[in-house]
Amino acid sequence: MDDKQIQQVLKIEKEAQGIQEAAIKEAQQLPVIAEQEAQVLIEKARAEAQEKARQMVSEVKADEESARILGEIEEKNKQFEAQAISNLDRAVDYVLERVIGRG
């Protein structure tokens, strides 16, 4: 081999060594990068889950409040119905007394 060929082989070997070192360095960084990306995904999922939980709790509280109000309204309706029935009975008694009293 002449000097030119030897220099070319050395240059190629040096380039190959540089490529190998870069590949090793990149391979060493991959787990770190993967871990960082996984942490970002975990934090994002955690934040989304917490927000969903807040929404669900809020909906449950709203449902409970609606149920409480509905219960109060139903109770008032029962009272009004009882009062109406009582008033109807008194009205019928009043009309009968008037009719009988005049008859």
C-alpha positions in Angstrom: 0.0 0.0 0.0 1.2 3.4 -0.7 1.0 6.4 1.6 -2.2 7.7 0.0 -4.0 4.5 0.6 -2.8 4.2 4.1 -4.0 7.8 4.8 -7.3 6.9 3.3 -7.7 3.8 5.4 -6.7 5.8 8.6 -9.2 8.5 7.7 -12.0 5.9 7.1 -11.1 4.2 10.4 -11.2 7.6 12.2 -14.6 8.4 10.7 -15.8 4.9 11.7 -14.6 5.4 15.2 -16.3 8.8 15.4 -19.6 7.3 14.1 -19.3 4.5 16.6 -18.6 6.9 19.5 -21.6 9.0 18.5 -23.8 5.9 18.3 -22.7 4.8 21.7 -23.3 8.3 23.2 -26.8 8.4 21.5 -27.5 4.9 22.8 -26.6 6.0 26.3 -28.9 9.0 26.1 -31.9 7.1 24.8 -32.9 5.7 28.2 -32.6 9.1 29.8 -34.7 10.7 27.0 -37.2 7.9 27.2 -37.5 8.4 31.0 -38.0 12.1 30.6 -40.7 11.6 27.9 -42.4 9.0 30.1 -42.4 11.4 33.1 -44.0 14.1 30.9 -46.7 11.6 29.8 -47.3 10.5 33.3 -47.7 14.1 34.6 -50.0 14.9 31.7 -52.1 11.8 32.4 -52.1 12.6 36.1 -53.3 16.2 35.5 -56.0 14.9 33.1 -57.2 12.4 35.7 -57.3 15.0 38.4 -59.3 17.3 36.2 -61.7 14.5 35.3 -62.1 13.6 39.0 -62.8 17.3 39.8 -65.4 17.4 37.1 -67.0 14.2 38.3 -67.1 15.4 42.0 -68.6 18.7 40.8 -71.3 16.8 38.8 -72.1 14.6 41.8 -72.4 17.6 44.0 -74.7 19.2 41.5 -76.7 16.0 41.2 -77.0 15.8 45.0 -78.1 19.5 45.2 -80.6 18.9 42.4 -81.9 15.8 44.3 -82.2 17.8 47.5 -84.1 20.6 45.8 -86.3 18.1 44.0 -87.1 16.4 47.4 -88.0 19.8 48.9 -90.3 20.6 46.0 -91.9 17.2 46.2 -92.5 17.8 49.9 -94.0 21.2 49.3 -96.2 19.7 46.5 -97.5 17.1 49.0 -98.3 19.9 51.5 -100.1 21.9 48.8 -102.1 18.8 47.7 -103.1 18.1 51.3 -104.0 21.7 51.8 -106.0 21.7 48.6 -107.9 18.5 49.6 -108.6 20.0 53.0 -109.8 23.2 51.3 -112.0 21.2 48.9 -113.6 19.3 51.8 -114.3 22.6 53.6 -115.6 24.1 50.4 -118.0 21.2 49.8 -119.1 21.4 53.4 -119.7 25.2 53.0 -121.7 24.7 49.8 -123.8 21.9 51.3 -124.5 24.0 54.4 -125.6 26.9 52.2 -127.8 24.7 50.0 -129.3 22.8 53.0 -129.7 26.0 54.9 -131.5 27.7 52.1 -133.4 24.6 51.0 
